[in-house]
């Protein structure tokens, strides 16, 4: 490829160490605060003092992905080539097509990478594989593509081992640490739906056989809010934490079991003058809410595929809607029996 008529842009120098703002930013996006705008400019960056034989690590311009890569290369000299993924991480961007062949070729061209490195190769994270066609990159840019480890934490060993991966580096895991990291994002992302549900359920709580009761609105409304919070916490946090030990392969099934179990325990401990029909209604609603929230983790796991997610949604979404509708009817009817 001829780069002779292009303007040379000097790569920015970066450090492996995180600043306080980097740490604060990482904590914010873990709770989904400003996540969609947390990005760095695409292009070529120099870490340490890389020469022409230094490796080129490719990543997304989601800043947390970029920061994790540079953090795991502490003390090393390397080039980091950042693709424009519009603030989306490598795995998701590869599925959407933004972490893709054309963008990689464009960044190689725009950064004039061949002026900085002589080994004519770039290292792409394994999770970016679905979006990258290695032979097309080679044909268009002259750079070979090497698919590196799944996790940035394995980059040092991968580079030190002559760009060879062992089975652990190839394995996509979704262990407890991963699930705990993702849970806060899901907890925050769906909060507005929790508030909407609270307004509806608290309003329903005032219905009584004697008309609309403000006393029931207060007494049962508080209980309804607590039941909703329990179902929400179960689906968004407890279900992913207990994921390997919950029955069923589908996330919807796992979440439903967790929702039924947690409400069942609470109902037994807090049994009051409310009729069984009231608790049966909340039992169904709790399972449906927990099931729906647990399904949000399908895209972050190794448990299912795209077709599996679609199949799961076709199966569980109608069931969740039915449980909520039937549960609401049972709660209202329980006030007149």
N, C-alpha and C positions, 0 to 999 in steps of 0.2 A: 504494500500500500504506500502511496506517495503522500508524505506529509510536508513536502517542501513549501507549499503555499499557505501553510497554517501558521498562526501566531503562537509562539511558545508561551505557555502559562506556567510560571514557577510554582511547583507544589508547595502547599502549606506544611510547615513543620508542626508536629504534634508530640505530646508526651503520653507515656503509658499511665502516669499517675493521674488519679481523679482529683479534681478540685472540690471544694465544698459545694459549689454550685452543681457540679456533676452528680454528687451524692444526693443533694436535695432534689435534683431533677429526676434521678432514678427512683427515688421514693415517691415522688409525685405521680409518675406514670404508672408505678405499681398499683396505685389507687385510681388509675384512669383519669388523672387530672392533667389536662393539657396534652393528652397522649397523641391526638391527631396532628398536633403542630410541633411535636418533639423530633426535630430532624436537623441534619447538617447538610451543607452544600455538597452536591455530587462532585466528583473529580478525584484527582490524585493527591495523596498525602504522604509525607515522609516521616517515618517513625525512627528516631535516632539518627544515624548517619548511613543510610543505605547506599551501597554502590551499585554498579551495573549487574552484579551477580546476586543481589539481594532478591528475595522472593516477593511476589506481588500477591497480596491477600485481597480478595474481592468481598465486599459486604454491601448491605443496604444503607440508605441514608436515614433510616430510623436511628435516632441518636443513641438509644440504649444499645442497639446492636453494634453500632460503631464503637461505643465506649467499652463494651465487653470485649471486643476483639483487641483493641489497643491495650486494655488492662492485662490481658492474658499474654501479651508479647513484651512484658516488662524486661528491660535490659537487652532487647534484641533490636537489630536494624532491619527494617522492612518497609516496603511500599504498601500502602492501603488504597485500593481503588474503590471508590464509593459510587454505586449506581443510584440513579434517580428512581426511587420506589415510592415517592410521595409520602414518606414517613411510615411505611409499612415494613414489618420485619421480613427477613429473607424467606422463610417458609410460606407465609401468606402471600407475599409479593410474587413468589414463583408460581403459585397457584393462580394468581390474578393476571400474570403475564408481564408485570412491570419489572420484575427481576428476571430478565429474559435475554435471549440471544442478541436481538437488535440493540438493546440498551448497552450490553457489554461491549459490543463492537463500537458503538458510538463513543463510549467513554475511553476506550483504548485509542480511538482516533483523536478525540478532542484533547486528551491529555498528552498526546504524542509520546506514548509510553515507550516506543522503541528507541527513543533518544535517551531514556533513563535506565533501561535494563537490556541486557544482552542475552539472557537465557530464554527469551521468547516463550514464556509461559505465565499463566495466571492460575491462582489457586482459588477455586470456588467452593463454598461450603456445600456439603453433601445435600443439605436440605434445599439448596437452590437448584439441584439437578433437574427437576421437572420443567424448569423454565429455560434451561441452557442446552443448546445443541453444540457440542464441542467441535464437530467437524465443520460446521458453518462458521464458527468463530475463527477456526484455523484458516479456512479458505478466504475469509474476508479481511482478516487482520494480520495473519502470519503468526498469531500467538496460540499455542496449544493450551488446552484447558485441563487442569488437574482437579479432580474432585477431592477435597480435603475431608477432615473429620466432621461428624455431626455437630460437635460442640466446640466452641472457641477455647474452652479450657484444655482441650487436647492438642491445640495448635503447636505448642512448644515441642511436645514429644513427636508429633508428626513431622515437623521440620527437622528436628534433631535425628530422626530415624530415616532420613533420606526420602521423605515424602511417601512413606509406606504406612498403611493403616492396619491395625489389628482389629479383631472382631469387636472389641469394646468401642473403638472409634467409629465403627460402622453402625452401631446399634442406636436406634432411636428409643430413648427411655421416657417414661412418664411417671417418675417415682414420686415419693412423698414431697420431696423438696420442690419439684416442678409444680405439683398440684397446690402446694401452699403459696407459691409465688403467684400463681394465676388466680387463686381464689379471691383476693382483695379486688382485683379488676372486675370480676363478675359481681361481687357484692355491691360495688359502687355503680356499675353500669345500669343495673335494673332498679335502682332505688326509686325512680319516679313512678314505676309501675306499682311498687309497694305502697307508695303514698296514695295513688289512685284507688288501689284496692282497699286501703284503710278507710278512705272517705265513703266508699260504697258500703262496706261491711258495718262500719259504725252507724251509717244512716239506717241500714236495715235493722240494726239492733233496737231501734226505737219502736219498731212495730210490735203491737201487742193486741190481745183480744179485746181490749177496752179502748182501742184507738191508738194514737201515737203517743208514746210515753217518754218524757224527757228523763225520767228516773231510769227506765230500761236503757235508754240511749246512753246514759253515763255508765251504769253498772255493767251491762253486757257489751257496750262499746269498747271499754277498756280491755275486757277479756278477748273480744274479737281482734283487737289490735295486737294483743300478745300472741294469739294463735297465728296470725299472719306473719308476725316477726319470726316465730318459731319455724314455720314452713319455709320462709324465705332463707333463714340461716341454714336450715337443713339442706335445701337444694343448692345454694350458692357456696356453701362452705363445708358442711359435714359430709355431703355426698361425695365430692371429689377427694376429701381426705380418706374416706373409708372405701374408695372405689374398688380396690382389688378384692375386698372381702364381702362386698354386696353381691347378691345373686343377680343373674341375667347378664348378658353381654351388652345389651342396649343401655345407653345412659338413661333413657327415659324410664326403663324398668328399674334400674338401680336407684334413681331418684325417687321413684314412686314407693319402692319398698322402704327407703329411708324415711320418707314423709309419713307413711302409715305407721312405722315403728315409733318414731319420736312423738307423734301426736297420741298414739295409743298409750304410751307410757305416761304422758302428761295428763291425758283424760282420766286414767285410772287414779292418778295422784290427786286430781282436782275435781273428782266427781261431786256434783252439787245437785241442787233441786231441778236443774234443767233436764228435760226428758231425754231418753236415749236417742230419739230421732234427731235432736239438736247436735249431739256429739257425733252421730253417724254422718250428718251433713258436713261437719267440720273435718271428719276423718277423710271423706272423699276430696274435699277442697285442699286439704293439706297435702295429700298424695299428688294431686294434680299440679299444684304450685311447685312442689319440690322436684317433680318429674320434669317440668318445663325448664326450670333453672339448671338442672343437672345436664340437660341436653346442650347447653351452651359450651360445654367442655369437649364436645365431640371433635371440633376442629383443631384442638390442641393436643390430642392424644394419639396413641398408636393403636387404639382399640378398634377403630373403624375406618372406612374409606368414604369417599364422596358419595358413591352409590349407597353405601351403608347408612350414611347420614340421611339421605333422601328417603330411603326405605323406612328408617326409624321415625322420621317426621310424619310420613303418611300413616304410620301405625299409631303413634302416640299422641299427636296433636288432636285428632278427633276424640280420642279417649279422654284427654285432659279437659277439653271443652265440655264433654258430656258429664264428667265428674263434677266440674264446677257448677254447671247448670242444675244438675240433680241435687248437688249439695246445697245450693242456694234455696231450691224449692223445699228441701227437707227442713232447713233452718227456719224458713218462714212458716211452714205448716206446723212445726213444733210449738209455735207460739199460740196456736189455736186449739191444741189438743190437751 
